């Protein structure tokens, strides 16, 4: 069975004076990445595709070091672009809630544009690696948008918040089902729409 291992990057050190794409992983990140990597054992993947952002690259690099799989940057796996560097949690959460409800305030990249780029990216990587597993390392908000498309339902702030750092979802590309993580019920596969 061909699998897509979709990973949200590990824990970060928040540095309010820097844009979030420059934030680094926390000292605890290596331990949690090693833990989550157990779900990837036995993969046939020949490459780890990752966002160009530092936290995603470093998460991918740790996984690469564990399994000996080379990494490749994919610009379209980057997080949803934003017009601000840092906001207090309550303000940030409100903006995320509104954005995922389609009430974009201009603080983020247009939802449809973000969804189009990440779904095309996912489909292209799966097609390019036909018959082989794929590993992708990305970010919480763009993955929420991707899974909204795959599940054919609008995911919300609670769904976004429930994706841990790091977290792993496994998609069975042959059966078009999510078999683990993110939005699947424990032990129950969920059908998805794979190709745009």
Backbone as CSV, one residue per row, in Angstrom:
resi,resn,N_x,N_y,N_z,CA_x,CA_y,CA_z,C_x,C_y,C_z
1,UNK,0.832,-1.197,0.000,0.000,0.000,0.000,0.870,1.253,0.000
2,UNK,0.505,2.219,-0.806,1.258,3.463,-0.895,0.686,4.466,0.105
3,UNK,1.577,5.093,0.860,1.149,5.995,1.928,1.715,7.395,1.727
4,UNK,0.962,8.368,2.201,1.474,9.732,2.360,1.566,9.987,3.856
5,UNK,2.764,10.270,4.322,2.994,10.616,5.718,3.050,12.138,5.790
6,UNK,2.009,12.726,6.339,1.886,14.187,6.379,2.184,14.634,7.806
7,UNK,3.185,15.480,7.943,3.702,15.840,9.265,3.634,17.343,9.487
8,UNK,3.132,17.714,10.642,3.267,19.109,11.073,4.594,19.221,11.813
9,UNK,5.306,20.293,11.570,6.620,20.505,12.181,6.559,20.433,13.711
10,UNK,7.713,20.266,14.309,7.821,20.136,15.764,7.708,21.490,16.464
11,UNK,7.772,21.431,17.799,7.621,22.613,18.650,8.660,23.685,18.296
12,UNK,8.246,24.938,18.457,9.125,26.061,18.107,9.400,26.948,19.317
13,UNK,10.434,27.767,19.165,10.697,28.849,20.112,10.105,30.102,19.476
14,UNK,9.065,30.649,20.096,8.417,31.851,19.556,9.304,33.055,19.835
15,UNK,9.656,33.759,18.776,10.459,34.976,18.895,9.657,36.125,18.297
16,UNK,8.963,36.880,19.155,8.044,37.918,18.666,8.673,38.949,17.727
17,UNK,9.979,39.163,17.835,10.625,40.161,16.980,10.971,39.639,15.591
18,UNK,10.794,38.344,15.380,11.102,37.753,14.076,9.825,37.281,13.389
19,UNK,9.812,37.294,12.052,8.673,36.687,11.358,8.633,35.189,11.664
20,UNK,7.465,34.601,11.692,7.316,33.209,12.118,8.096,32.233,11.236
21,UNK,8.315,32.563,9.966,9.059,31.641,9.104,10.525,31.519,9.522
22,UNK,10.988,32.415,10.404,12.362,32.332,10.896,12.465,31.662,12.269
23,UNK,11.337,31.316,12.860,11.380,30.678,14.180,12.053,29.318,14.086
24,UNK,12.813,29.000,15.123,13.561,27.750,15.170,12.828,26.727,16.035
25,UNK,13.277,25.482,15.963,12.709,24.439,16.801,13.152,24.603,18.250
26,UNK,12.330,24.112,19.148,12.635,24.167,20.576,13.642,23.070,20.929
27,UNK,14.256,23.163,22.116,15.189,22.109,22.543,14.519,20.735,22.668
28,UNK,13.210,20.682,22.887,12.479,19.410,23.035,12.124,18.773,21.691
29,UNK,12.326,19.496,20.609,11.843,19.056,19.295,12.435,17.722,18.855
30,UNK,13.725,17.519,19.059,14.341,16.286,18.573,13.689,15.058,19.198
31,UNK,13.415,15.107,20.493,12.785,13.976,21.171,11.407,13.686,20.593
32,UNK,10.599,14.734,20.389,9.244,14.518,19.878,9.256,14.069,18.418
33,UNK,10.231,14.520,17.642,10.339,14.068,16.238,10.719,12.585,16.201
34,UNK,11.625,12.188,17.068,12.008,10.763,17.129,10.780,9.905,17.488
35,UNK,9.974,10.412,18.406,8.776,9.678,18.819,7.803,9.531,17.650
36,UNK,7.539,10.624,16.974,6.561,10.595,15.880,7.089,9.808,14.680
37,UNK,8.407,9.737,14.533,9.015,9.009,13.417,8.766,7.511,13.488
38,UNK,8.376,7.026,14.648,8.043,5.595,14.754,6.906,5.228,13.813
39,UNK,6.021,6.191,13.540,4.895,5.945,12.641,5.286,5.863,11.176
40,UNK,6.563,6.163,10.871,7.040,6.162,9.484,7.896,4.933,9.193
41,UNK,8.241,4.177,10.209,9.133,3.028,10.021,8.608,2.106,8.927
42,UNK,9.521,1.642,8.086,9.155,0.747,6.988,8.722,1.463,5.727
43,UNK,8.820,2.786,5.693,8.384,3.549,4.524,9.216,3.230,3.287
44,UNK,8.592,3.345,2.126,9.294,3.203,0.843,9.642,4.566,0.245
45,UNK,9.421,5.635,1.004,9.665,6.987,0.486,11.133,7.174,0.119
46,UNK,11.357,7.841,-0.987,12.729,8.111,-1.422,13.108,9.575,-1.217
47,UNK,12.148,10.367,-0.722,12.401,11.796,-0.516,11.432,12.337,0.522
48,UNK,11.903,13.326,1.275,11.056,14.051,2.232,10.870,15.451,1.675
49,UNK,9.645,15.806,1.367,9.329,17.142,0.851,8.948,18.030,2.027
50,UNK,9.490,19.237,2.045,9.238,20.113,3.187,9.093,21.564,2.758
51,UNK,8.405,22.293,3.576,8.290,23.740,3.431,9.685,24.356,3.549
52,UNK,9.896,25.525,2.930,11.192,26.187,3.067,11.410,26.853,4.433
53,UNK,10.354,26.910,5.242,10.494,27.585,6.537,11.391,26.778,7.466
54,UNK,12.160,27.495,8.272,13.192,26.891,9.121,12.677,25.729,9.969
55,UNK,11.533,25.911,10.617,11.007,24.877,11.526,10.610,23.610,10.777
56,UNK,10.105,23.752,9.563,9.739,22.584,8.755,10.995,21.912,8.206
57,UNK,11.932,22.716,7.727,13.183,22.146,7.210,13.907,21.349,8.293
58,UNK,14.003,21.912,9.491,14.729,21.223,10.558,14.005,19.961,11.011
59,UNK,12.675,19.990,11.010,11.908,18.777,11.313,12.212,17.711,10.264
60,UNK,12.182,18.095,8.992,12.483,17.162,7.903,13.911,16.639,8.015
61,UNK,14.831,17.499,8.398,16.241,17.104,8.523,16.428,16.049,9.603
62,UNK,15.751,16.219,10.745,15.821,15.205,11.798,15.320,13.856,11.278
63,UNK,14.193,13.883,10.565,13.629,12.645,10.010,14.579,12.053,8.975
64,UNK,15.166,12.907,8.162,16.137,12.481,7.166,17.320,11.777,7.826
65,UNK,17.798,12.329,8.916,18.931,11.732,9.630,18.574,10.365,10.217
66,UNK,17.323,10.217,10.653,16.879,8.939,11.234,16.802,7.848,10.163
67,UNK,16.214,8.170,9.005,15.931,7.149,7.995,16.876,7.155,6.797
68,UNK,17.734,8.164,6.707,18.636,8.242,5.563,17.932,8.602,4.267
69,UNK,16.833,9.350,4.376,16.064,9.765,3.200,16.397,11.225,2.907
70,UNK,16.781,11.558,1.673,17.105,12.953,1.360,15.870,13.863,1.415
71,UNK,16.121,15.148,1.592,15.046,16.141,1.665,15.001,16.978,0.386
72,UNK,13.837,17.557,0.159,13.660,18.469,-0.979,12.692,19.569,-0.566
73,UNK,13.076,20.803,-0.818,12.220,21.942,-0.497,11.090,22.055,-1.515
74,UNK,9.880,22.277,-1.000,8.726,22.546,-1.854,8.086,23.854,-1.376
75,UNK,8.234,24.875,-2.171,7.741,26.202,-1.807,6.245,26.192,-1.492
76,UNK,5.484,25.352,-2.180,4.031,25.332,-1.998,3.580,24.663,-0.707
77,UNK,4.513,24.084,0.056,4.182,23.537,1.375,4.362,24.574,2.481
78,UNK,4.750,25.800,2.103,4.947,26.854,3.112,3.624,27.166,3.813
79,UNK,3.739,27.784,4.983,2.546,28.177,5.735,1.788,29.268,4.993
80,UNK,0.532,29.421,5.329,-0.286,30.503,4.778,0.422,31.825,5.073
81,UNK,0.564,32.641,4.050,1.253,33.917,4.230,0.405,34.840,5.085
82,UNK,1.084,35.684,5.873,0.375,36.615,6.740,1.012,38.000,6.662
83,UNK,0.257,38.991,7.043,0.734,40.377,6.946,1.315,40.882,8.263
84,UNK,1.456,40.028,9.256,1.946,40.434,10.580,3.001,39.437,11.041
85,UNK,3.836,39.859,12.021,4.869,38.972,12.578,4.355,38.213,13.791
86,UNK,3.798,38.925,14.736,3.403,38.299,16.000,2.200,39.035,16.567
87,UNK,1.280,38.261,17.121,0.112,38.831,17.790,-0.127,38.059,19.079
88,UNK,-0.744,38.688,20.077,-1.123,37.931,21.274,-2.055,36.782,20.895
89,UNK,-2.033,35.710,21.689,-2.803,34.499,21.371,-4.273,34.768,21.083
90,UNK,-4.932,35.597,21.908,-6.372,35.811,21.708,-6.661,36.492,20.374
91,UNK,-5.836,37.454,20.004,-6.013,38.142,18.717,-5.722,37.196,17.558
92,UNK,-4.626,36.441,17.681,-4.236,35.490,16.639,-5.321,34.432,16.450
93,UNK,-5.824,33.877,17.543,-6.867,32.845,17.462,-8.145,33.378,16.833
94,UNK,-8.497,34.617,17.127,-9.674,35.233,16.516,-9.489,35.360,15.003
95,UNK,-8.310,35.802,14.578,-8.039,35.933,13.145,-8.087,34.575,12.442
96,UNK,-7.526,33.534,13.087,-7.567,32.187,12.514,-9.012,31.718,12.394
97,UNK,-9.808,31.931,13.457,-11.223,31.535,13.445,-11.941,32.182,12.268
98,UNK,-11.784,33.482,12.121,-12.449,34.213,11.036,-11.963,33.736,9.671
99,UNK,-10.663,33.528,9.563,-10.086,33.088,8.284,-10.657,31.738,7.865
100,UNK,-10.711,30.793,8.789,-11.214,29.459,8.459,-12.729,29.448,8.243
101,UNK,-13.413,30.488,8.710,-14.853,30.631,8.459,-15.138,31.412,7.182
102,UNK,-14.084,31.796,6.483,-14.256,32.515,5.229,-14.476,34.005,5.379
103,UNK,-14.168,34.523,6.564,-14.335,35.962,6.794,-12.968,36.635,6.789
104,UNK,-12.203,36.366,5.744,-10.839,36.880,5.658,-10.763,38.374,5.864
105,UNK,-9.838,38.773,6.710,-9.689,40.197,7.027,-8.533,40.830,6.272
106,UNK,-7.902,40.077,5.405,-6.731,40.589,4.704,-5.455,40.349,5.484
107,UNK,-5.548,39.716,6.644,-4.357,39.425,7.452,-3.615,38.214,6.904
108,UNK,-4.312,37.379,6.110,-3.724,36.156,5.581,-3.864,36.105,4.064
109,UNK,-3.059,35.243,3.462,-3.157,34.905,2.051,-4.590,34.478,1.730
110,UNK,-5.066,34.829,0.563,-6.411,34.433,0.152,-6.584,32.926,0.310
111,UNK,-7.676,32.520,0.952,-7.921,31.110,1.273,-7.907,30.230,0.024
112,UNK,-8.603,30.644,-1.013,-8.688,29.830,-2.232,-7.328,29.680,-2.907
113,UNK,-6.534,30.744,-2.875,-5.189,30.673,-3.461,-4.328,29.693,-2.668
114,UNK,-4.393,29.790,-1.334,-3.625,28.875,-0.479,-4.073,27.436,-0.703
115,UNK,-5.381,27.212,-0.782,-5.900,25.863,-0.980,-5.488,25.313,-2.338
116,UNK,-5.559,26.128,-3.344,-5.191,25.696,-4.688,-3.723,25.275,-4.744
117,UNK,-2.844,26.074,-4.150,-1.414,25.743,-4.226,-1.085,24.476,-3.449
118,UNK,-1.684,24.294,-2.257,-1.313,23.123,-1.461,-1.949,21.843,-2.008
119,UNK,-3.161,21.918,-2.542,-3.771,20.704,-3.100,-3.061,20.280,-4.380
120,UNK,-2.675,21.239,-5.206,-1.921,20.904,-6.420,-0.559,20.323,-6.050
121,UNK,0.074,20.902,-5.063,1.369,20.415,-4.604,1.263,18.970,-4.124
122,UNK,0.271,18.701,-3.282,0.069,17.351,-2.747,-0.173,16.354,-3.883
123,UNK,-1.048,16.716,-4.795,-1.378,15.838,-5.922,-0.166,15.601,-6.814
124,UNK,0.601,16.658,-7.082,1.786,16.526,-7.941,2.844,15.634,-7.299
125,UNK,3.068,15.799,-5.998,4.055,14.967,-5.304,3.606,13.510,-5.306
126,UNK,2.328,13.259,-5.042,1.805,11.889,-5.057,1.942,11.278,-6.455
127,UNK,1.630,12.054,-7.500,1.723,11.549,-8.877,3.171,11.276,-9.274
128,UNK,4.045,12.186,-8.916,5.463,12.061,-9.259,6.103,10.833,-8.606
129,UNK,5.584,10.441,-7.467,6.129,9.313,-6.722,5.202,8.101,-6.800
130,UNK,4.470,7.971,-7.891,3.465,6.920,-8.038,4.032,5.556,-7.613
131,UNK,3.324,4.897,-6.705,3.732,3.581,-6.235,4.725,3.606,-5.083
132,UNK,5.153,4.800,-4.695,6.080,4.941,-3.569,5.441,5.841,-2.518
133,UNK,5.807,5.590,-1.273,5.350,6.470,-0.195,5.899,7.871,-0.396
134,UNK,5.201,8.850,0.175,5.696,10.225,0.204,5.650,10.737,1.644
135,UNK,6.597,11.578,1.977,6.635,12.217,3.293,6.632,13.719,3.049
136,UNK,5.700,14.414,3.707,5.607,15.865,3.584,5.658,16.492,4.970
137,UNK,6.412,17.571,5.110,6.499,18.297,6.375,6.053,19.734,6.111
138,UNK,5.017,20.153,6.835,4.452,21.471,6.590,3.967,22.101,7.903
139,UNK,2.884,22.880,7.816,2.445,23.738,8.917,0.952,23.557,9.199
140,UNK,0.553,23.955,10.394,-0.802,23.718,10.867,-1.910,24.323,10.030
141,UNK,-1.783,25.583,9.669,-2.890,26.247,8.968,-3.008,25.749,7.533
142,UNK,-1.897,25.625,6.832,-1.983,25.155,5.444,-2.435,23.699,5.404
143,UNK,-2.071,22.900,6.420,-2.547,21.515,6.465,-4.042,21.457,6.782
144,UNK,-4.529,22.369,7.601,-5.972,22.442,7.865,-6.722,22.740,6.569
145,UNK,-6.170,23.615,5.761,-6.782,23.954,4.472,-6.729,22.756,3.522
146,UNK,-5.590,22.067,3.478,-5.477,20.873,2.634,-6.504,19.823,3.042
147,UNK,-6.615,19.563,4.327,-7.541,18.529,4.792,-9.006,18.958,4.651
148,UNK,-9.273,20.253,4.680,-10.641,20.714,4.373,-11.020,20.270,2.971
149,UNK,-10.075,20.400,2.057,-10.318,19.974,0.681,-10.458,18.453,0.594
150,UNK,-9.508,17.731,1.208,-9.518,16.275,1.117,-10.773,15.659,1.736
151,UNK,-11.238,16.258,2.838,-12.407,15.721,3.550,-13.733,16.271,3.027
152,UNK,-13.646,17.253,2.135,-14.834,17.884,1.560,-15.731,18.509,2.626
153,UNK,-15.087,19.100,3.629,-15.845,19.857,4.639,-14.943,20.946,5.201
154,UNK,-15.541,22.034,5.611,-14.780,23.179,6.095,-14.319,22.932,7.531
155,UNK,-13.019,22.791,7.716,-12.463,22.625,9.054,-12.366,23.984,9.723
156,UNK,-12.379,23.989,11.059,-12.435,25.253,11.790,-11.271,25.411,12.765
157,UNK,-11.371,26.422,13.611,-10.315,26.744,14.560,-10.014,25.568,15.484
158,UNK,-11.037,24.874,15.941,-10.828,23.735,16.845,-10.042,22.639,16.126
159,UNK,-10.379,22.378,14.873,-9.643,21.384,14.085,-8.174,21.792,13.961
160,UNK,-7.941,23.051,13.616,-6.578,23.567,13.490,-5.823,23.415,14.801
161,UNK,-6.457,23.783,15.889,-5.831,23.745,17.208,-5.485,22.318,17.632
162,UNK,-6.236,21.338,17.153,-6.018,19.946,17.539,-4.861,19.269,16.807
163,UNK,-4.270,19.936,15.817,-3.075,19.379,15.177,-1.883,19.775,16.051
164,UNK,-1.262,18.783,16.649,-0.163,19.051,17.582,1.121,19.414,16.839
165,UNK,2.113,19.822,17.627,3.462,20.056,17.110,4.408,19.110,17.827
166,UNK,5.000,18.135,17.157,4.688,17.688,15.799,3.473,16.771,15.818
167,UNK,2.961,16.473,14.642,1.846,15.546,14.513,2.001,14.813,13.180
168,UNK,1.402,13.639,13.100,1.511,12.791,11.920,0.135,12.300,11.496
169,UNK,-0.151,12.456,10.222,-1.337,11.858,9.614,-0.856,10.918,8.516
170,UNK,-1.496,9.765,8.405,-1.130,8.809,7.360,-2.316,8.642,6.427
171,UNK,-2.064,8.894,5.151,-3.088,8.745,4.113,-2.728,7.539,3.263
172,UNK,-3.685,6.651,3.080,-3.521,5.517,2.178,-3.871,6.021,0.782
173,UNK,-2.856,6.175,-0.061,-3.063,6.748,-1.387,-3.757,5.773,-2.341
174,UNK,-3.690,4.478,-2.051,-4.363,3.492,-2.899,-5.866,3.457,-2.641
175,UNK,-6.248,3.573,-1.380,-7.665,3.498,-1.009,-8.312,4.881,-0.841
176,UNK,-7.504,5.944,-0.955,-8.001,7.313,-0.745,-8.684,7.462,0.610
177,UNK,-7.956,7.042,1.644,-8.488,7.171,2.997,-7.418,7.718,3.932
178,UNK,-7.876,8.432,4.949,-6.987,8.818,6.038,-7.065,7.677,7.044
179,UNK,-5.937,7.063,7.312,-5.967,5.928,8.237,-5.485,6.292,9.633
180,UNK,-4.837,7.441,9.763,-4.367,7.838,11.088,-4.172,9.341,11.149
181,UNK,-4.523,9.895,12.297,-4.124,11.251,12.624,-4.957,12.353,12.032
182,UNK,-4.636,13.551,12.496,-5.320,14.783,12.166,-6.825,14.651,12.381
183,UNK,-7.567,14.180,11.399,-9.019,14.252,11.529,-9.704,12.900,11.428
184,UNK,-8.946,11.810,11.541,-9.577,10.487,11.513,-9.952,10.087,12.931
185,UNK,-11.087,9.435,13.066,-11.482,8.897,14.362,-10.560,7.723,14.669
186,UNK,-10.228,7.552,15.926,-9.300,6.490,16.317,-9.753,5.138,15.765
187,UNK,-8.841,4.513,14.984,-9.122,3.187,14.463,-10.109,3.143,13.303
188,UNK,-10.546,4.306,12.812,-11.531,4.335,11.728,-10.985,5.152,10.567
189,UNK,-10.984,4.566,9.384,-10.507,5.278,8.207,-11.600,6.200,7.672
190,UNK,-11.171,7.315,7.090,-12.112,8.287,6.521,-11.795,8.438,5.036
191,UNK,-12.800,8.366,4.189,-12.599,8.552,2.752,-12.269,9.999,2.447
192,UNK,-11.409,10.180,1.446,-11.009,11.525,1.041,-11.133,11.666,-0.464
193,UNK,-11.053,12.924,-0.914,-10.967,13.242,-2.333,-9.495,13.487,-2.578
194,UNK,-8.855,12.644,-3.375,-7.412,12.760,-3.528,-6.991,13.726,-4.617
195,UNK,-7.574,13.642,-5.794,-7.080,14.462,-6.898,-8.012,15.631,-7.170
196,UNK,-7.404,16.823,-7.382,-8.242,17.999,-7.693,-8.958,17.848,-9.020
